[in-house]
Amino acid sequence: MLEKKISRDIAAQNLYTIILMRYKMQLKDEKNFYKVDLINQMVEQSPKEIAEYSEHHYHEQLKHAVEVAKNKHILMLAGPSASGKTTTALKLKEVFIAEGRDADVVSLDNFYKNRSTLPIIDGERNAEVVEALEIEMIREAIMSLIKNGETSLPEYDFVTGERKDNAAYIKMQKNGIVIIEGIHALNEEMRESLPQHEILNVYASPHSGFAIDNRICLTKRQMRLVRRMVRDSWARGSEAESTLKMWPAVCKGEDMYIRPSSKYADFRIDSTYAFEPCLFKEQAKKLLNNVPESSYYFTTAQSLSKRLDNFVLFNASILSENSLLREFYNSPKM
């Protein structure tokens, strides 16, 4: 069994080496931006290879995180909107189980305050701030897991905007670990009084942008916007204009509450896929080009659409059914 695992690891590492040797250079520049010309070349000439390369790069980080969490019982997973937190949490669970550890995932979304009691900011109920969560209830659940190996959990109904307490129960095995994911998982208020020696703090987000000749053509945040916009179109039936309208508030919340907490991360996962602008290009441009000229967001939409013109198209049929990008990409029905 061990020999087979070692053999698979060697084969995977050889794939890395073969691809990089074939293209005779690193895929990123000195500022950690993917080189668009090289990415385009690989997408056109070796789409399966770059897809496998990207999947392998992501999964190697998951395996490393699991190794680092060897003596931990809680893994706190945070990240901004469209970072792939949900999928990353589930895939971490799979890796833990494959390594012989019991694992469960808990979403902080279930700890929201009832909609009627959410904090009011700028005249509106705000669910983006950490105060929208029942912080003490979260701390109590984590401490119960650490001390007793079990806890009850709430369940949030996003239709009614109400939380039902003690709706679920979780029991952690002796060698188990619980992955707790949410945008505020690393927030300072969340960390207060928790025994950090029992916890691995992980921050997941696209950490790599895209550049042509050292000129940035797509930032990390713009890549997340593309992800969010495409997902909103099929998951919520939203137009690009709707996503563009709410995006500034999302970014403001990230800058105030989420990015500052990333300093507490013990481990970072870069969820960028080298070929993803090529994958999202067709759907994203169609959405962006449907923003009417009369819209306040027309200029922003056209600017982002032109940035995507720098990328060639990726054959979506190659995308793995288990890819993290499936959280955002759906078979085109538009």
Secondary structure in CASP SS format (residue, H / E / C, confidence):
PFRMAT SS
TARGET T0000
AUTHOR 0000-0000-0000
METHOD secondary structure of the structure
MODEL  1
M C 1.00
L H 1.00
E H 1.00
K H 1.00
K H 1.00
I H 1.00
S H 1.00
R H 1.00
D H 1.00
I H 1.00
A H 1.00
A H 1.00
Q H 1.00
N H 1.00
L H 1.00
Y H 1.00
T H 1.00
I H 1.00
I H 1.00
L H 1.00
M H 1.00
R H 1.00
Y H 1.00
K C 1.00
M C 1.00
Q C 1.00
L C 1.00
K E 1.00
D C 1.00
E C 1.00
K C 1.00
N C 1.00
F C 1.00
Y E 1.00
K E 1.00
V H 1.00
D H 1.00
L H 1.00
I H 1.00
N H 1.00
Q H 1.00
M H 1.00
V H 1.00
E H 1.00
Q H 1.00
S C 1.00
P H 1.00
K H 1.00
E H 1.00
I H 1.00
A H 1.00
E H 1.00
Y H 1.00
S H 1.00
E H 1.00
H H 1.00
H H 1.00
Y H 1.00
H H 1.00
E H 1.00
Q H 1.00
L H 1.00
K H 1.00
H H 1.00
A H 1.00
V H 1.00
E H 1.00
V H 1.00
A C 1.00
K C 1.00
N C 1.00
K C 1.00
H C 1.00
I E 1.00
L E 1.00
M E 1.00
L E 1.00
A E 1.00
G C 1.00
P C 1.00
S C 1.00
A C 1.00
S C 1.00
G C 1.00
K H 1.00
T H 1.00
T H 1.00
T H 1.00
A H 1.00
L H 1.00
K H 1.00
L H 1.00
K H 1.00
E H 1.00
V H 1.00
F H 1.00
I H 1.00
A H 1.00
E C 1.00
G C 1.00
R C 1.00
D C 1.00
A E 1.00
D E 1.00
V E 1.00
V E 1.00
S E 1.00
L H 1.00
D H 1.00
N H 1.00
F H 1.00
Y E 1.00
K C 1.00
N C 1.00
R H 1.00
S H 1.00
T H 1.00
L C 1.00
P C 1.00
I E 1.00
I E 1.00
D C 1.00
G C 1.00
E E 1.00
R E 1.00
N C 1.00
A C 1.00
E C 1.00
V C 1.00
V H 1.00
E H 1.00
A H 1.00
L E 1.00
E C 1.00
I H 1.00
E H 1.00
M H 1.00
I H 1.00
R H 1.00
E H 1.00
A H 1.00
I H 1.00
M H 1.00
S H 1.00
L H 1.00
I H 1.00
K H 1.00
N H 1.00
G C 1.00
E E 1.00
T E 1.00
S E 1.00
L E 1.00
P E 1.00
E E 1.00
Y E 1.00
D E 1.00
F C 1.00
V C 1.00
T C 1.00
G C 1.00
E E 1.00
R E 1.00
K E 1.00
D E 1.00
N E 1.00
A E 1.00
A E 1.00
Y E 1.00
I E 1.00
K E 1.00
M C 1.00
Q C 1.00
K C 1.00
N C 1.00
G C 1.00
I E 1.00
V E 1.00
I E 1.00
I E 1.00
E E 1.00
G C 1.00
I C 1.00
H C 1.00
A C 1.00
L C 1.00
N C 1.00
E H 1.00
E H 1.00
M H 1.00
R H 1.00
E C 1.00
S C 1.00
L C 1.00
P C 1.00
Q H 1.00
H H 1.00
E H 1.00
I E 1.00
L E 1.00
N E 1.00
V E 1.00
Y E 1.00
A E 1.00
S E 1.00
P C 1.00
H C 1.00
S C 1.00
G C 1.00
F E 1.00
A E 1.00
I E 1.00
D C 1.00
N C 1.00
R E 1.00
I E 1.00
C E 1.00
L E 1.00
T C 1.00
K H 1.00
R H 1.00
Q H 1.00
M H 1.00
R H 1.00
L H 1.00
V H 1.00
R H 1.00
R H 1.00
M H 1.00
V H 1.00
R H 1.00
D H 1.00
S H 1.00
W H 1.00
A H 1.00
R C 1.00
G C 1.00
S C 1.00
E C 1.00
A H 1.00
E H 1.00
S H 1.00
T H 1.00
L H 1.00
K H 1.00
M H 1.00
W H 1.00
P H 1.00
A H 1.00
V H 1.00
C H 1.00
K H 1.00
G H 1.00
E H 1.00
D H 1.00
M H 1.00
Y H 1.00
I H 1.00
R H 1.00
P H 1.00
S H 1.00
S H 1.00
K H 1.00
Y H 1.00
A C 1.00
D C 1.00
F E 1.00
R E 1.00
I E 1.00
D E 1.00
S C 1.00
T C 1.00
Y C 1.00
A C 1.00
F C 1.00
E H 1.00
P H 1.00
C H 1.00
L H 1.00
F H 1.00
K H 1.00
E H 1.00
Q H 1.00
A H 1.00
K H 1.00
K H 1.00
L H 1.00
L H 1.00
N C 1.00
N C 1.00
V C 1.00
P C 1.00
E C 1.00
S C 1.00
S C 1.00
Y C 1.00
Y C 1.00
F H 1.00
T H 1.00
T H 1.00
A H 1.00
Q H 1.00
S H 1.00
L H 1.00
S H 1.00
K H 1.00
R H 1.00
L H 1.00
D C 1.00
N C 1.00
F C 1.00
V C 1.00
L C 1.00
F C 1.00
N C 1.00
A H 1.00
S H 1.00
I H 1.00
L C 1.00
S C 1.00
E C 1.00
N C 1.00
S C 1.00
L H 1.00
L H 1.00
R H 1.00
E H 1.00
F C 1.00
Y C 1.00
N C 1.00
S C 1.00
P C 1.00
K C 1.00
M C 1.00
END
